[in-house]
Amino acid sequence: MKIYLTALIKAREEHRAEVLDMLQNMVKETRKEEACELYNLHQGIDDSNLFIFYEIWKSEEGLALHNQQPYIRAFGALADEKLQEKPQIFTTKIIDL
């Protein structure tokens, strides 16, 4: 079953550029993963410290493997220092009409 994931990340103002660089690297590396179908990064218009990932994964196993990648772990290790709060992560499913 596919996994649809949305992650909200709020950078501290003074670390926004550094966080953006890390997130852009995550996009570059993640898009190479076999289980990744979509991995898009958005930035808030009204709040430039807000970053949003929209992701589609082929499976839970693929997402779990993604979360073990060194570039994801490196970001997680800096989150407390560079972010306003812990990232909010929402996993969802599509509702077909």
Secondary structure, DSSP 8 states (H G I E B T S, - for coil): --EEEEEEEEB-GGGHHHHHHHHHHHHHHHTTSTTEEEEEEEE-SS-TTEEEEEEEES-HHHHHHHTTSHHHHHHHHHHHHHBSS--EEEEE-----
